[in-house]
Amino acid sequence: MTVRAAGPDDLAAMVSLEQRNLGADAWPPGLLQEGVEGRVPYATYLVAEVVSAAGPVVAGHAVLSVVADIAELQRISVDPEHRRAGLASALLDAVVAAARAGGADRLLLEVREDNAGALSFYAARGFVEVDRRRRYYRDGATAVVLRRGLGPACGGTDQGR
């Protein structure tokens, strides 16, 4: 498995991941296209590639924005067939590295309050709940806002977890 910067050739796979995994909350293809074509200067678009019998396949993606000292994980999505194989962890590690490289001292994200698997995943990686956003998702579900410090000033460490 490889995590790398996304490019225009990855757009179709990313659109498919969005639609399969995020349903009504999926980003429109045009928004993803803007990012993979480099027209969103504060954002980093990443893909996780696995090798299949037919060659490399994009099996996950992540989108990170960094503005000043705050990074936000906008998206992370892994194909259901490739879950529990370390792709989300590898994508998150790459996001943390990119956030630090961009000068961020904290990383924020939102997770549906009913997504116990994701909440557990992020808690195991040093994220803590800092807020809730009622009716955040299209279906009215609440988002849990999570935060992880990335540097000593925000309670983070230089550990790669």
Buried (B, 14 or more C-beta within 10 A) or exposed (E): BEBEEBEEEBBEBBBBBBBEBEEEBBBEBEEBBBBBEEEBEEBBBBBBBBEEEEEEBBBBBBBBBBEEBBBBBBBBBBBEEBBEBEBBBBBBBBBBBBBBEBBBBBBBBBBBBEBEEBBEBBEEBBBEBEEEEEEBBEEEBBBBBBBBBBBEEBBBEEEEE
